[in-house]
């Protein structure tokens, strides 16, 4: 009589464990994605606030890249270039630039909601897998106890 995995339940537990690990990694990646979206939203909020408070003739620090900035004078606030996404940008007046930024922010809100829903689905799937793993562990313990009880009876007979 074998005291091993109890009919292959150990393999099922290992598979469930791997699936749980994969779900956890997927959830963490989605949470990172949401944090990236929120950072984009903060940048949009900063740009919107700057546009609302900026006047033609104002002096600003313009990023050049590599944490280097140059002081510049704003010629005309109504000549703002705004990224439209997909590698495209367009020149907008102040109001149009703010509207474009607000649409981008709203789109990020929608995307965050979608990813939150996906995380909820992953958490639900994880909970189901955890329940299956607990059931398998209980079955294995019962089988092991039954086998141990059977061994005790055999030695009593001798």
LUMSE-926820 format. One record per atom (N, C-alpha, C, O): x, z, y; residue number from 1; atom name. Coordinates in steps of 0.001 Angstrom, whole numbers, plus 500000, padded with zeros to 6 digits. Example, Ala and Ser with C-alpha at 12.3 -4.5 7.8 and 13.67 -1.06 7.14 Angstrom:
<sites>
SITE       X       Z       Y    k   a
SITE  513190  507800  494310    1   N
SITE  512300  507800  495500    1  CA
SITE  513200  507800  496700    1   C
SITE  514236  508465  496681    1   O
SITE  512850  507080  497750    2   N
SITE  513670  507140  498940    2  CA
SITE  512900  507870  500030    2   C
SITE  513409  508039  501138    2   O
</sites>
This chain:
<sites>
SITE       X       Z       Y    k   a
SITE  500842  500000  498827    1   N
SITE  500000  500000  500000    1  CA
SITE  500886  500000  501235    1   C
SITE  501840  500774  501316    1   O
SITE  500578  499136  502198    2   N
SITE  501400  498997  503400    2  CA
SITE  500873  499876  504530    2   C
SITE  499662  500003  504715    2   O
SITE  501802  500488  505292    3   N
SITE  501426  501273  506465    3  CA
SITE  501717  500488  507735    3   C
SITE  501791  501071  508816    3   O
SITE  501882  499195  507621    4   N
SITE  502271  498338  508745    4  CA
SITE  501192  498196  509789    4   C
SITE  500483  499154  510097    4   O
SITE  501064  496982  510345    5   N
SITE  500233  496707  511507    5  CA
SITE  498742  496816  511284    5   C
SITE  497988  496593  512232    5   O
SITE  498275  497138  510120    6   N
SITE  496841  497283  509918    6  CA
SITE  496101  495966  510033    6   C
SITE  495127  495866  510779    6   O
SITE  496547  494960  509308    7   N
SITE  495834  493696  509280    7  CA
SITE  496139  492814  510478    7   C
SITE  495309  491989  510859    7   O
SITE  497301  492967  511072    8   N
SITE  497687  492069  512152    8  CA
SITE  497213  492505  513519    8   C
SITE  497373  491757  514483    8   O
SITE  496631  493697  513641    9   N
SITE  496164  494186  514930    9  CA
SITE  497286  494351  515924    9   C
SITE  497069  494224  517129    9   O
SITE  498512  494639  515433   10   N
SITE  499660  494791  516327   10  CA
SITE  499951  493503  517063   10   C
SITE  500305  493532  518242   10   O
SITE  499806  492357  516383   11   N
SITE  500002  491059  517028   11  CA
SITE  498965  490819  518108   11   C
SITE  499274  490274  519168   11   O
SITE  497730  491230  517835   12   N
SITE  496671  491086  518837   12  CA
SITE  496960  491964  520054   12   C
SITE  496747  491552  521194   12   O
SITE  497446  493175  519795   13   N
SITE  497780  494068  520903   13  CA
SITE  498912  493488  521744   13   C
SITE  498883  493562  522972   13   O
SITE  499895  492918  521085   14   N
SITE  501014  492301  521805   14  CA
SITE  500513  491140  522666   14   C
SITE  500925  490993  523817   14   O
SITE  499631  490325  522108   15   N
SITE  499069  489199  522861   15  CA
SITE  498268  489699  524056   15   C
SITE  498393  489159  525155   15   O
SITE  497442  490729  523852   16   N
SITE  496666  491292  524955   16  CA
SITE  497590  491848  526044   16   C
SITE  497325  491690  527236   16   O
SITE  498660  492491  525625   17   N
SITE  499628  493040  526578   17  CA
SITE  500258  491928  527412   17   C
SITE  500426  492074  528623   17   O
SITE  500604  490828  526767   18   N
SITE  501185  489695  527494   18  CA
SITE  500180  489092  528473   18   C
SITE  500538  488726  529592   18   O
SITE  498925  488991  528047   19   N
SITE  497887  488458  528926   19  CA
SITE  497669  489384  530128   19   C
SITE  497486  488918  531253   19   O
SITE  497691  490700  529879   20   N
SITE  497539  491661  530970   20  CA
SITE  498695  491544  531964   20   C
SITE  498487  491590  533177   20   O
SITE  499907  491391  531445   21   N
SITE  501077  491223  532317   21  CA
SITE  500940  489950  533164   21   C
SITE  501237  489959  534359   21   O
SITE  500492  488868  532544   22   N
SITE  500327  487601  533268   22  CA
SITE  499274  487738  534358   22   C
SITE  499456  487228  535464   22   O
SITE  498177  488419  534057   23   N
SITE  497138  488628  535054   23  CA
SITE  497657  489472  536216   23   C
SITE  497338  489208  537375   23   O
SITE  498451  490478  535901   24   N
SITE  499003  491337  536959   24  CA
SITE  499947  490547  537864   24   C
SITE  499926  490713  539083   24   O
SITE  500773  489689  537266   25   N
SITE  501671  488846  538078   25  CA
SITE  500864  487888  538958   25   C
SITE  501197  487674  540123   25   O
SITE  499809  487320  538389   26   N
SITE  498956  486397  539143   26  CA
SITE  498287  487129  540306   26   C
SITE  498214  486596  541413   26   O
SITE  497802  488340  540062   27   N
SITE  497166  489137  541110   27  CA
SITE  498167  489456  542218   27   C
SITE  497834  489347  543398   27   O
SITE  499380  489845  541856   28   N
SITE  500400  490158  542853   28  CA
SITE  500749  488932  543695   28   C
SITE  500951  489048  544904   28   O
SITE  500821  487764  543067   29   N
SITE  501108  486531  543808   29  CA
SITE  499991  486234  544803   29   C
SITE  500252  485802  545926   29   O
SITE  498761  486465  544395   30   N
SITE  497629  486227  545291   30  CA
SITE  497623  487227  546440   30   C
SITE  497294  486869  547571   30   O
SITE  497981  488470  546162   31   N
SITE  498063  489466  547230   31  CA
SITE  499158  489078  548228   31   C
SITE  498991  489256  549434   31   O
SITE  500271  488551  547728   32   N
SITE  501340  488058  548608   32  CA
SITE  500841  486891  549456   32   C
SITE  501163  486781  550639   32   O
SITE  500053  486027  548829   33   N
SITE  499496  484876  549545   33  CA
SITE  498596  485345  550687   33   C
SITE  498657  484810  551794   33   O
SITE  497765  486343  550412   34   N
SITE  496891  486896  551447   34  CA
SITE  497721  487485  552583   34   C
SITE  497392  487299  553755   34   O
SITE  498794  488192  552242   35   N
SITE  499647  488769  553282   35  CA
SITE  500262  487668  554146   35   C
SITE  500403  487836  555357   35   O
SITE  500627  486551  553533   36   N
SITE  501140  485406  554290   36  CA
SITE  500082  484849  555238   36   C
SITE  500390  484497  556377   36   O
SITE  498838  484768  554770   37   N
SITE  497745  484298  555620   37  CA
SITE  497535  485250  556798   37   C
SITE  497310  484821  557930   37   O
SITE  497612  486544  556510   38   N
SITE  497412  487526  557585   38  CA
SITE  498537  487447  558617   38   C
SITE  498302  487629  559811   38   O
SITE  499745  487178  558157   39   N
SITE  500861  487006  559092   39  CA
SITE  500621  485779  559976   39   C
SITE  500873  485815  561180   39   O
SITE  500132  484695  559368   40   N
SITE  499780  483497  560156   40  CA
SITE  498720  483827  561192   40   C
SITE  498784  483359  562328   40   O
SITE  497741  484641  560793   41   N
SITE  496687  485022  561732   41  CA
SITE  497258  485829  562899   41   C
SITE  496854  485634  564045   41   O
SITE  498198  486734  562610   42   N
SITE  498823  487507  563686   42  CA
SITE  499541  486578  564664   42   C
SITE  499467  486762  565879   42   O
SITE  500235  485583  564120   43   N
SITE  500930  484625  564983   43  CA
SITE  499936  483816  565820   43   C
SITE  500184  483550  566996   43   O
SITE  498826  483432  565221   44   N
SITE  497783  482704  565961   44  CA
SITE  497223  483587  567071   44   C
SITE  497017  483125  568193   44   O
SITE  496978  484864  566754   45   N
SITE  496469  485789  567770   45  CA
SITE  497454  485910  568931   45   C
SITE  497051  485914  570094   45   O
SITE  498740  486008  568613   46   N
SITE  499762  486103  569660   46  CA
SITE  499785  484832  570520   46   C
SITE  499880  484904  571745   46   O
SITE  499698  483678  569866   47   N
SITE  499707  482413  570613   47  CA
SITE  498466  482292  571488   47   C
SITE  498551  481848  572633   47   O
SITE  497315  482684  570953   48   N
SITE  496073  482625  571717   48  CA
SITE  496164  483528  572948   48   C
SITE  495812  483129  574058   48   O
SITE  496642  484748  572726   49   N
SITE  496781  485687  573850   49  CA
SITE  497762  485147  574893   49   C
SITE  497521  485251  576096   49   O
SITE  498857  484575  574426   50   N
SITE  499846  484019  575358   50  CA
SITE  499231  482895  576179   50   C
SITE  499422  482833  577393   50   O
SITE  498487  482002  575515   51   N
SITE  497857  480896  576250   51  CA
SITE  496848  481406  577280   51   C
SITE  496757  480875  578387   51   O
SITE  496101  482431  576910   52   N
SITE  495092  482973  577820   52  CA
SITE  495737  483624  579054   52   C
SITE  495142  483644  580131   52   O
SITE  496951  484151  578889   53   N
SITE  497613  484871  579977   53  CA
SITE  498687  484050  580689   53   C
SITE  499297  484524  581648   53   O
SITE  498917  482836  580229   54   N
SITE  499993  482014  580768   54  CA
SITE  499501  481158  581930   54   C
SITE  498400  480608  581893   54   O
SITE  500320  481060  582941   55   N
SITE  499989  480211  584094   55  CA
SITE  501064  479152  584252   55   C
SITE  502216  479357  583869   55   O
SITE  500678  478019  584820   56   N
SITE  501676  476998  585155   56  CA
SITE  502684  477612  586114   56   C
SITE  502309  478371  587008   56   O
SITE  503952  477291  585935   57   N
SITE  505022  477833  586759   57  CA
SITE  505609  479123  586224   57   C
SITE  506615  479602  586747   57   O
SITE  505000  479701  585184   58   N
SITE  505518  480944  584604   58  CA
SITE  506825  480665  583866   58   C
SITE  507062  479554  583394   58   O
SITE  507668  481696  583776   59   N
SITE  508919  481592  583030   59  CA
SITE  508701  482226  581657   59   C
SITE  508172  483333  581553   59   O
SITE  509113  481518  580610   60   N
SITE  508947  481998  579227   60  CA
SITE  510250  481825  578464   60   C
SITE  511147  481092  578881   60   O
SITE  510331  482526  577325   61   N
SITE  511454  482359  576403   61  CA
SITE  510980  481403  575299   61   C
SITE  509987  481680  574626   61   O
SITE  511666  480311  575119   62   N
SITE  511288  479306  574131   62  CA
SITE  512246  479405  572945   62   C
SITE  513461  479304  573118   62   O
SITE  511701  479602  571739   63   N
SITE  512588  479699  570567   63  CA
SITE  513206  478344  570233   63   C
SITE  512532  477314  570215   63   O
SITE  514511  478382  569969   64   N
SITE  515218  477163  569572   64  CA
SITE  515449  477115  568071   64   C
SITE  515778  476063  567522   64   O
SITE  515278  478257  567404   65   N
SITE  515581  478392  565983   65  CA
SITE  516815  479265  565825   65   C
SITE  517607  479410  566756   65   O
SITE  516969  479835  564663   66   N
SITE  518132  480676  564399   66  CA
SITE  518169  481899  565310   66   C
SITE  519245  482394  565642   66   O
SITE  517003  482383  565711   67   N
SITE  516880  483527  566620   67  CA
SITE  517547  483291  567970   67   C
SITE  518027  484238  568593   67   O
SITE  517584  482055  568427   68   N
SITE  518112  481719  569744   68  CA
SITE  516948  481279  570630   68   C
SITE  516046  480575  570176   68   O
SITE  516973  481696  571892   69   N
SITE  515906  481390  572838   69  CA
SITE  516512  480849  574123   69   C
SITE  517664  481133  574451   69   O
SITE  515725  480072  574841   70   N
SITE  516141  479566  576142   70  CA
SITE  515021  479870  577129   70   C
SITE  513840  479782  576792   70   O
SITE  515400  480222  578334   71   N
SITE  514418  480491  579388   71  CA
SITE  513943  479145  579939   71   C
SITE  514743  478249  580209   71   O
SITE  512611  479025  580100   72   N
SITE  512049  477764  580592   72  CA
SITE  510865  478059  581495   72   C
SITE  510240  479116  581418   72   O
SITE  510581  477097  582349   73   N
SITE  509425  477222  583235   73  CA
SITE  508308  476334  582692   73   C
SITE  508537  475178  582334   73   O
SITE  507097  476890  582635   74   N
SITE  505944  476147  582152   74  CA
SITE  505509  475182  583252   74   C
SITE  505126  475598  584345   74   O
SITE  505575  473903  582948   75   N
SITE  505184  472884  583919   75  CA
SITE  503664  472827  584074   75   C
SITE  503132  472844  585184   75   O
SITE  502966  472756  582901   76   N
SITE  501514  472610  582942   76  CA
SITE  500926  473202  581657   76   C
SITE  501199  472710  580562   76   O
SITE  500127  474246  581792   77   N
SITE  499511  474907  580629   77  CA
SITE  498567  473951  579902   77   C
SITE  498302  474120  578711   77   O
SITE  498063  472953  580614   78   N
SITE  497135  472006  580002   78  CA
SITE  497842  470900  579227   78   C
SITE  497222  469898  578870   78   O
SITE  499126  471074  578966   79   N
SITE  499872  470139  578118   79  CA
SITE  500501  470936  576974   79   C
SITE  501722  471027  576845   79   O
SITE  499624  471507  576150   80   N
SITE  500061  472342  575031   80  CA
SITE  499974  471533  573744   80   C
SITE  498954  470900  573472   80   O
SITE  501032  471553  572962   81   N
SITE  501035  470858  571683   81  CA
SITE  500696  471882  570601   81   C
SITE  501342  472924  570493   81   O
SITE  499675  471572  569803   82   N
SITE  499190  472483  568773   82  CA
SITE  499243  471773  567425   82   C
SITE  498826  470623  567294   82   O
SITE  499759  472475  566436   83   N
SITE  499782  471928  565077   83  CA
SITE  498357  471847  564542   83   C
SITE  497569  472783  564674   83   O
SITE  498051  470710  563940   84   N
SITE  496734  470505  563341   84  CA
SITE  496767  470743  561840   84   C
SITE  495722  470825  561194   84   O
SITE  497967  470853  561288   85   N
SITE  498131  471004  559850   85  CA
SITE  498527  469683  559228   85   C
SITE  498331  468622  559821   85   O
SITE  499076  469750  558048   86   N
SITE  499476  468538  557337   86  CA
SITE  500590  467776  558035   86   C
SITE  500748  466574  557823   86   O
SITE  501367  468467  558870   87   N
SITE  502467  467816  559571   87  CA
SITE  502054  467100  560843   87   C
SITE  502868  466411  561459   87   O
SITE  500789  467255  561249   88   N
SITE  500294  466597  562452   88  CA
SITE  500136  467609  563581   88   C
SITE  499842  468780  563341   88   O
SITE  500332  467149  564806   89   N
SITE  500143  467973  565996   89  CA
SITE  499491  467112  567065   89   C
SITE  499548  465883  567024   89   O
SITE  498870  467788  568022   90   N
SITE  498211  467053  569103   90  CA
SITE  498354  467827  570405   90   C
SITE  498436  469055  570414   90   O
SITE  498382  467082  571500   91   N
SITE  498426  467718  572809   91  CA
SITE  497000  468094  573201   91   C
SITE  496075  467291  573075   91   O
SITE  496841  469319  573675   92   N
SITE  495531  469821  574078   92  CA
SITE  495670  470520  575430   92   C
SITE  496741  471000  575803   92   O
SITE  494545  470558  576148   93   N
SITE  494541  471398  577348   93  CA
SITE  494433  472845  576875   93   C
SITE  494285  473096  575679   93   O
SITE  494505  473791  577797   94   N
SITE  494520  475205  577424   94  CA
SITE  493310  475576  576566   94   C
SITE  493465  476205  575519   94   O
SITE  492118  475194  576997   95   N
SITE  490891  475518  576271   95  CA
SITE  490886  474868  574883   95   C
SITE  490529  475506  573893   95   O
SITE  491279  473614  574824   96   N
SITE  491322  472902  573541   96  CA
SITE  492339  473510  572590   96   C
SITE  492101  473581  571385   96   O
SITE  493478  473951  573129   97   N
SITE  494502  474585  572293   97  CA
SITE  493971  475889  571707   97   C
SITE  494160  476172  570524   97   O
SITE  493302  476682  572551   98   N
SITE  492742  477954  572070   98  CA
SITE  491674  477703  571014   98   C
SITE  491632  478408  570006   98   O
SITE  490812  476716  571223   99   N
SITE  489786  476386  570228   99  CA
SITE  490414  475952  568911   99   C
SITE  489952  476347  567840   99   O
SITE  491466  475141  568987  100   N
SITE  492151  474686  567770  100  CA
SITE  492738  475881  567019  100   C
SITE  492622  475967  565797  100   O
SITE  493366  476799  567751  101   N
SITE  493941  477990  567130  101  CA
SITE  492860  478864  566499  101   C
SITE  493059  479413  565416  101   O
SITE  491723  478994  567170  102   N
SITE  490631  479801  566621  102  CA
SITE  490058  479177  565352  102   C
SITE  489687  479894  564423  102   O
SITE  489982  477852  565306  103   N
SITE  489522  477171  564080  103  CA
SITE  490495  477414  562932  103   C
SITE  490090  477635  561791  103   O
SITE  491794  477368  563257  104   N
SITE  492800  477639  562216  104  CA
SITE  492658  479074  561703  104   C
SITE  492764  479328  560503  104   O
SITE  492419  480002  562623  105   N
SITE  492254  481406  562236  105  CA
SITE  491015  481566  561338  105   C
SITE  491060  482278  560335  105   O
SITE  489918  480904  561703  106   N
SITE  488696  480960  560896  106  CA
SITE  488926  480372  559499  106   C
SITE  488427  480897  558504  106   O
SITE  489681  479284  559443  107   N
SITE  489988  478676  558145  107  CA
SITE  490810  479641  557290  107   C
SITE  490616  479717  556077  107   O
SITE  491722  480372  557919  108   N
SITE  492502  481378  557189  108  CA
SITE  491603  482510  556697  108   C
SITE  491781  483004  555584  108   O
SITE  490639  482923  557520  109   N
SITE  489668  483939  557084  109  CA
SITE  488939  483476  555826  109   C
SITE  488784  484238  554872  109   O
SITE  488491  482214  555834  110   N
SITE  487787  481660  554672  110  CA
SITE  488689  481663  553445  110   C
SITE  488255  482022  552350  110   O
SITE  489936  481266  553629  111   N
SITE  490878  481215  552504  111  CA
SITE  491158  482620  551962  111   C
SITE  491265  482809  550750  111   O
SITE  491278  483601  552859  112   N
SITE  491490  484988  552424  112  CA
SITE  490299  485444  551584  112   C
SITE  490482  486080  550546  112   O
SITE  489077  485122  552024  113   N
SITE  487879  485494  551265  113  CA
SITE  487894  484857  549878  113   C
SITE  487549  485509  548893  113   O
SITE  488293  483586  549794  114   N
SITE  488356  482891  548502  114  CA
SITE  489364  483565  547570  114   C
SITE  489076  483792  546395  114   O
SITE  490533  483877  548095  115   N
SITE  491571  484494  547263  115  CA
SITE  491143  485906  546855  115   C
SITE  491422  486337  545736  115   O
SITE  490465  486631  547756  116   N
SITE  489935  487961  547410  116  CA
SITE  488955  487860  546237  116   C
SITE  488965  488701  545338  116   O
SITE  488113  486829  546254  117   N
SITE  487166  486626  545147  117  CA
SITE  487912  486349  543841  117   C
SITE  487537  486857  542784  117   O
SITE  488967  485540  543924  118   N
SITE  489771  485251  542734  118  CA
SITE  490429  486529  542212  118   C
SITE  490510  486731  541001  118   O
SITE  490897  487388  543113  119   N
SITE  491500  488660  542703  119  CA
SITE  490461  489525  542001  119   C
SITE  490769  490169  540998  119   O
SITE  489239  489547  542515  120   N
SITE  488163  490324  541891  120  CA
SITE  487894  489815  540476  120   C
SITE  487684  490608  539558  120   O
SITE  487899  488491  540301  121   N
SITE  487697  487909  538963  121  CA
SITE  488842  488303  538030  121   C
SITE  488613  488621  536863  121   O
SITE  490063  488283  538538  122   N
SITE  491221  488664  537724  122  CA
SITE  491120  490133  537325  122   C
SITE  491405  490489  536181  122   O
SITE  490716  490985  538264  123   N
SITE  490576  492412  537958  123  CA
SITE  489507  492637  536898  123   C
SITE  489668  493493  536028  123   O
SITE  488422  491881  536963  124   N
SITE  487360  491986  535966  124  CA
SITE  487878  491559  534588  124   C
SITE  487626  492225  533583  124   O
SITE  488601  490443  534560  125   N
SITE  489174  489962  533293  125  CA
SITE  490173  490978  532738  125   C
SITE  490212  491230  531534  125   O
SITE  490987  491565  533642  126   N
SITE  491963  492579  533222  126  CA
SITE  491251  493783  532608  126   C
SITE  491684  494303  531580  126   O
SITE  490156  494227  533240  127   N
SITE  489405  495365  532719  127  CA
SITE  488866  495073  531316  127   C
SITE  488900  495938  530441  127   O
SITE  488371  493849  531109  128   N
SITE  487864  493476  529781  128  CA
SITE  488979  493485  528743  128   C
SITE  488791  493965  527625  128   O
SITE  490144  492950  529117  129   N
SITE  491271  492931  528180  129  CA
SITE  491748  494347  527868  129   C
SITE  492121  494642  526733  129   O
SITE  491737  495221  528869  130   N
SITE  492144  496608  528634  130  CA
SITE  491184  497295  527666  130   C
SITE  491610  498075  526814  130   O
SITE  489885  497006  527797  131   N
SITE  488900  497569  526872  131  CA
SITE  489147  497059  525450  131   C
SITE  489071  497824  524488  131   O
SITE  489441  495764  525325  132   N
SITE  489740  495204  524005  132  CA
SITE  490969  495877  523404  132   C
SITE  490986  496200  522216  132   O
SITE  491990  496087  524220  133   N
SITE  493217  496725  523733  133  CA
SITE  492932  498150  523279  133   C
SITE  493460  498582  522254  133   O
SITE  492116  498883  524010  134   N
SITE  491778  500251  523617  134  CA
SITE  491000  500262  522300  134   C
SITE  491227  501114  521441  134   O
SITE  490086  499312  522153  135   N
SITE  489323  499227  520905  135  CA
SITE  490238  498928  519724  135   C
SITE  490104  499524  518656  135   O
SITE  491175  497993  519930  136   N
SITE  492116  497673  518857  136  CA
SITE  492982  498877  518494  136   C
SITE  493230  499135  517316  136   O
SITE  493436  499606  519496  137   N
SITE  494252  500794  519229  137  CA
SITE  493455  501834  518448  137   C
SITE  493982  502461  517529  137   O
SITE  492185  502018  518811  138   N
SITE  491342  502965  518093  138  CA
SITE  491144  502530  516644  138   C
SITE  491196  503352  515729  138   O
SITE  490917  501229  516439  139   N
SITE  490746  500715  515076  139  CA
SITE  492015  500939  514253  139   C
SITE  491953  501335  513089  139   O
SITE  493163  500681  514877  140   N
SITE  494424  500861  514173  140  CA
SITE  494641  502334  513823  140   C
SITE  495112  502645  512729  140   O
SITE  494305  503225  514727  141   N
SITE  494457  504653  514450  141  CA
SITE  493540  505076  513308  141   C
SITE  493935  505859  512446  141   O
SITE  492312  504555  513305  142   N
SITE  491381  504890  512233  142  CA
SITE  491887  504361  510894  142   C
SITE  491803  505050  509878  142   O
SITE  492416  503127  510898  143   N
SITE  492955  502553  509665  143  CA
SITE  494148  503370  509184  143   C
SITE  494273  503643  507990  143   O
SITE  495010  503753  510093  144   N
SITE  496190  504529  509747  144  CA
SITE  495783  505890  509193  144   C
SITE  496354  506357  508208  144   O
SITE  494804  506522  509817  145   N
SITE  494323  507808  509323  145  CA
SITE  493706  507658  507937  145   C
SITE  493885  508512  507068  145   O
SITE  492976  506557  507744  146   N
SITE  492387  506302  506432  146  CA
SITE  493457  506090  505372  146   C
SITE  493331  506576  504248  146   O
SITE  494515  505360  505736  147   N
SITE  495606  505128  504791  147  CA
SITE  496351  506427  504496  147   C
SITE  496733  506685  503355  147   O
SITE  496551  507227  505513  148   N
SITE  497252  508498  505318  148  CA
SITE  496412  509429  504449  148   C
SITE  496943  510142  503598  148   O
SITE  495087  509419  504671  149   N
SITE  494194  510233  503848  149  CA
SITE  494227  509770  502403  149   C
SITE  494188  510592  501488  149   O
SITE  494299  508473  502188  150   N
SITE  494369  507922  500834  150  CA
SITE  495671  508303  500153  150   C
SITE  495678  508549  498947  150   O
SITE  496765  508360  500883  151   N
SITE  498054  508764  500320  151  CA
SITE  498017  510233  499936  151   C
SITE  498589  510617  498916  151   O
SITE  497352  511064  500738  152   N
SITE  497260  512496  500437  152  CA
SITE  496465  512712  499177  152   C
SITE  496800  513601  498393  152   O
SITE  495416  511930  498946  153   N
SITE  494620  512062  497724  153  CA
SITE  495418  511642  496509  153   C
SITE  495311  512261  495451  153   O
SITE  496229  510582  496651  154   N
SITE  497039  510120  495522  154  CA
SITE  498040  511187  495103  154   C
SITE  498247  511395  493908  154   O
SITE  498671  511873  496068  155   N
SITE  499661  512878  495702  155  CA
SITE  498992  514120  495149  155   C
SITE  499623  514853  494387  155   O
SITE  497737  514391  495501  156   N
SITE  497013  515523  494928  156  CA
SITE  496673  515270  493474  156   C
SITE  496586  516216  492691  156   O
SITE  496475  514002  493089  157   N
SITE  496105  513643  491737  157  CA
SITE  497269  513823  490783  157   C
SITE  497054  513969  489580  157   O
SITE  498473  513816  491273  158   N
SITE  499642  513846  490400  158  CA
SITE  499915  515169  489854  158   C
SITE  500874  515340  489100  158   O
</sites>
